[in-house]
Amino acid sequence: MKRRVFGGFLAVMLMLAAAAPAGAETALQINGELEPKTREETLKMAEDAANAYFRDQEAAAELEKEIRKEYLYPYEEYEVEIPELTVYTLTHGGVSMRFMMGIRGEPGEGGYPLYIALHGGGGGPAEDNDQQWTIMFDYYRQDVKNGIYVAVRGITDTWDLHFRPESYPLYDRLIRAMILLYGADPNRVYLLGFSAGGDGVYQIAPRMADRFAAANMSSGHPNGVSLRNLANLPFSIQAGVHDYYTEDALRCVRAAEFEKTLNGYREALGGGYEHQVLIRVPNGHGFDDSAYEDEAEVLADPSAYADPAVVKPMLDRFMEAIEAAGESDTVMSMSYISPGEVPAFDIAVRKIVTEEFGLALKTVKGSAVRFVDQFTRNPVPEAVEWDLGTRADTRETDSFYWLRADPSVNQGTIHAKVTGDNALTVTPEGVSGDFSILVNPRLIDVSRPVRVTTPEGEFDVTVNPSEETLRESIRKTGDPFLAWVAEIPYSLLTAAR
């Protein structure tokens, strides 16, 4: 399969058509011992390095050694589409992750779309999580018409089985393996999860946003996570209107709150934070987000559901309604009642939502795969928001789009944005250590000085690209589209003042 490596990336720079800035207060140089290159020469260097990586037999062999077909797993009793499933085990850094996979259709110009799905379950017996894993292999796969579908087994049987610290390097390694061994498109990697899998999506997506093109979280709990890092990762949040889990967890309300949060982030940034929040009525924890043509009734304005004047009174009314139906006396058991299970309760939920509280409904397509399929990752976005308090310090790469910081730098936020022709504005806020601006040739023209504006002043930085740095960054990230040819340490800028 021949990949089209950098098609369209020149357009990114050509769109930045503002006039070149006047001279900055301070001039600096990176890699002064190296020869300068034109933009075309640097892009060609990056393209050659990418093609070499995709053909790298040594890297492919290393990954092949880490993955083995473990056995055929009989699961007739779980009523999946096929009675026997091949289980793969990826072992890296002394930790193992099992997965099942299937490939459908033909690869596109950049390779196959890759769908990574996380199962429900959580803290409990291994056989229960095995069952949920097997169900997940069949669940979203039915909606994938073309692509690689991977159902990952949580690496433990604890409540946080999908987002243990040791799992993050394995997700990176899995994506790398799918790219090199099976032809996955690095710019069309999607993350999906339901219930405990939704908990995983909430945690993984903001910590690895640079690796995914879009994500869908269904019926999970955020556990206090920040979504600040999702400026460039389209994110779908789905929950049932009476899926509280507990009176403290308020799982459905937390989902609704993110509508206001993400809108606020988008307004502050002036764009980004593509998202949808679907609060399904009359559902609780269970609903079908797997059917491509599925139509769901949802709250027209999910943020209205998070109004403090609504939250407690509506929960009280739902409890009164379920008790009147003679079914439940706890918030948790009420949360898990499925549509059709107690018809009188379904009717009451609709009336409470629409008549008593006056919340409007609308009908939408609720398929998780349909949502993520719309998007292709831009590995060099014009704006990056990096909340360093929300990162996986166990990852083997310490970069995030075109920024990099040592894992020990785990406080504060970096706001970085393209603000003109070869011009960046970088504003750290409470950052607990040094960091670097990564010179990605798809974003920065190295044949001219790049203007960097910071709270400390303005700098013109001349960059001579390093082929060694380029190859090392590809090796480290496993993704040629994220690779860089030089770094501009922020401390270099501050020291120049």
Salt bridges, closest charged atoms under 4 A:
GLU25 OE1 - ARG497 NH2 3.18
GLU40 OE2 - ARG39 NE 3.80
ASP48 OD2 - LYS44 NZ 2.95
GLU62 OE2 - ARG173 NH2 2.80
GLU66 OE2 - HIS92 ND1 2.87
GLU66 OE1 - ARG173 NE 2.77
GLU70 OE2 - ARG68 NH2 3.69
GLU81 OE1 - ARG141 NH1 3.55
GLU109 OE2 - ARG4 NH1 3.42
ASP130 OD1 - ARG98 NH2 3.56
ASP130 OD1 - ARG153 NE 2.88
ASP138 OD1 - ARG141 NH2 2.69
ASP157 OD1 - ARG153 NH2 2.83
ASP160 OD2 - ARG164 NH1 3.02
GLU166 OE2 - ARG164 NE 3.79
ASP172 OD1 - ARG211 NH1 3.45
ASP172 OD2 - ARG395 NE 2.74
ASP210 OD1 - ARG395 NH1 3.37
ASP243 OD1 - ARG251 NH2 2.86
ASP243 OD2 - HIS285 ND1 2.99
GLU247 OE2 - LYS312 NZ 3.92
GLU257 OE2 - ARG254 NH1 3.05
GLU259 OE1 - HIS275 NE2 3.22
GLU293 OE1 - LYS365 NZ 3.09
GLU293 OE2 - ARG370 NH2 3.02
ASP294 OD2 - ARG280 NH2 3.28
GLU295 OE2 - LYS365 NZ 3.78
GLU297 OE1 - ARG350 NH1 2.33
ASP316 OD1 - LYS312 NZ 2.84
GLU320 OE1 - ARG317 NH1 2.77
GLU356 OE2 - ARG317 NH2 2.69
ASP373 OD1 - ARG188 NH2 3.96
GLU385 OE1 - ARG228 NH1 3.67
GLU385 OE1 - HIS415 ND1 2.78
GLU396 OE2 - HIS92 NE2 2.61
ASP398 OD2 - ARG404 NH1 2.96
ASP398 OD1 - LYS476 NZ 3.32
ASP421 OD1 - ARG448 NH2 3.05
GLU429 OE1 - HIS415 NE2 2.86
ASP445 OD2 - ARG448 NE 3.10
GLU458 OE1 - ARG451 NH1 3.31
ASP460 OD1 - ARG451 NE 2.96
GLU467 OE2 - ARG471 NH1 3.55
GLU472 OE2 - ARG475 NH2 2.63
ASP479 OD2 - ARG211 NE 3.79
ASP479 OD2 - ARG377 NH1 2.85
GLU487 OE1 - ARG404 NE 3.03
